[in-house]
Amino acid sequence: MKRNIMGIAAIILAGISIVGTSWKAVEAPHTQQQTIKNIAQDSLYNRYILNLYHTAHLDSAGLNEAVFEKALTGYYNMKYSGLLHSKSILTIADFDQESCKKRLYIIDLNKKELLLNTWVAHGQNSGGDKPTAFSNNMNSNQSSIGFYLTGEIYFGKHGRSLKLDGMDNGFNSNARERAIVVHGADYVCQESINQLGRLGRSQGCPAVATKLANQVINTISDRTVLFINNSEQRYNSQFLNEQLAATVALNNEEVLASRID
């Protein structure tokens, strides 16, 4: 009797095993194809990033490739979300670097060109030459990291200025209420570096040299992306979907190539 029961159990287990194996065999090709497709797309996207990085001479300008990749991923996620207008401008303020270095990069992605590389100030309570503390809080006088969308041009106490909307909840979402804007400042200059060993500091705004303010504002206005980076901070964003960025970027490259042809 026991032998019969064991025999029946073995047959049932074998049947289950065959069904399970046959189900996996049917599903495997689709999964494998998708995996191969994703790997191929990632490889093309990485090649695109490297090509853009070197063609625009971002390496010689001092921008870290990983920082550029992060900013670029956010740009294409925001483009996919319909947040951007027609300009292909990406601006990066790399607060991994000291203020005495030219750590603001304005890049035309379609032209693969670095338009401007210059100084940018950080908040007075974020640190000395190199910022280490960041906040989204009112009256903190600290910089806020993350992705921004450029807003309206207006005239304020610093002259012609550009409003910013912080796009990352908890990191920079209070930017407009805090009056975090792009403006010119006399303390962003070589003289300040010579006297202080660093740039002067703002109340949290990414301030630029007074003589360059109009150029910067004109170039990055009209709903373009500004990314303020600090790699030492614990940061996450809905705009860091690499798979989505790869799809949008490669489609964009195909469109540009077809226009040239």
Secondary structure in CASP SS format (residue, H / E / C, confidence):
PFRMAT SS
TARGET T0000
AUTHOR 0000-0000-0000
METHOD secondary structure of the structure
MODEL  1
M C 1.00
K H 1.00
R H 1.00
N H 1.00
I H 1.00
M H 1.00
G H 1.00
I H 1.00
A H 1.00
A H 1.00
I H 1.00
I H 1.00
L H 1.00
A H 1.00
G H 1.00
I H 1.00
S H 1.00
I H 1.00
V H 1.00
G H 1.00
T H 1.00
S H 1.00
W H 1.00
K H 1.00
A H 1.00
V H 1.00
E H 1.00
A H 1.00
P H 1.00
H H 1.00
T H 1.00
Q H 1.00
Q H 1.00
Q H 1.00
T H 1.00
I H 1.00
K H 1.00
N H 1.00
I H 1.00
A H 1.00
Q H 1.00
D H 1.00
S H 1.00
L H 1.00
Y H 1.00
N H 1.00
R H 1.00
Y H 1.00
I H 1.00
L H 1.00
N H 1.00
L H 1.00
Y H 1.00
H H 1.00
T H 1.00
A C 1.00
H C 1.00
L C 1.00
D C 1.00
S C 1.00
A C 1.00
G C 1.00
L C 1.00
N C 1.00
E H 1.00
A H 1.00
V H 1.00
F H 1.00
E H 1.00
K H 1.00
A H 1.00
L H 1.00
T H 1.00
G H 1.00
Y H 1.00
Y H 1.00
N H 1.00
M H 1.00
K H 1.00
Y H 1.00
S C 1.00
G C 1.00
L C 1.00
L C 1.00
H C 1.00
S C 1.00
K C 1.00
S C 1.00
I E 1.00
L E 1.00
T E 1.00
I E 1.00
A E 1.00
D E 1.00
F C 1.00
D C 1.00
Q C 1.00
E C 1.00
S C 1.00
C C 1.00
K C 1.00
K C 1.00
R C 1.00
L E 1.00
Y E 1.00
I E 1.00
I E 1.00
D E 1.00
L C 1.00
N C 1.00
K C 1.00
K C 1.00
E E 1.00
L E 1.00
L E 1.00
L E 1.00
N E 1.00
T E 1.00
W C 1.00
V C 1.00
A C 1.00
H C 1.00
G E 1.00
Q C 1.00
N C 1.00
S C 1.00
G C 1.00
G C 1.00
D C 1.00
K C 1.00
P C 1.00
T C 1.00
A C 1.00
F C 1.00
S C 1.00
N C 1.00
N C 1.00
M C 1.00
N C 1.00
S C 1.00
N C 1.00
Q C 1.00
S C 1.00
S C 1.00
I C 1.00
G E 1.00
F E 1.00
Y E 1.00
L E 1.00
T E 1.00
G E 1.00
E E 1.00
I E 1.00
Y E 1.00
F E 1.00
G E 1.00
K C 1.00
H C 1.00
G E 1.00
R E 1.00
S E 1.00
L E 1.00
K E 1.00
L E 1.00
D E 1.00
G E 1.00
M C 1.00
D C 1.00
N C 1.00
G C 1.00
F C 1.00
N C 1.00
S C 1.00
N C 1.00
A C 1.00
R C 1.00
E C 1.00
R C 1.00
A C 1.00
I C 1.00
V E 1.00
V E 1.00
H C 1.00
G E 1.00
A E 1.00
D C 1.00
Y C 1.00
V C 1.00
C C 1.00
Q H 1.00
E H 1.00
S H 1.00
I H 1.00
N H 1.00
Q H 1.00
L H 1.00
G C 1.00
R C 1.00
L C 1.00
G C 1.00
R C 1.00
S E 1.00
Q C 1.00
G C 1.00
C C 1.00
P C 1.00
A C 1.00
V E 1.00
A E 1.00
T H 1.00
K H 1.00
L H 1.00
A H 1.00
N H 1.00
Q H 1.00
V H 1.00
I H 1.00
N H 1.00
T H 1.00
I H 1.00
S C 1.00
D C 1.00
R C 1.00
T C 1.00
V E 1.00
L E 1.00
F E 1.00
I E 1.00
N E 1.00
N C 1.00
S C 1.00
E C 1.00
Q C 1.00
R C 1.00
Y C 1.00
N C 1.00
S C 1.00
Q C 1.00
F C 1.00
L C 1.00
N C 1.00
E H 1.00
Q H 1.00
L H 1.00
A H 1.00
A H 1.00
T H 1.00
V H 1.00
A H 1.00
L H 1.00
N H 1.00
N H 1.00
E H 1.00
E H 1.00
V H 1.00
L H 1.00
A H 1.00
S H 1.00
R H 1.00
I H 1.00
D C 1.00
END
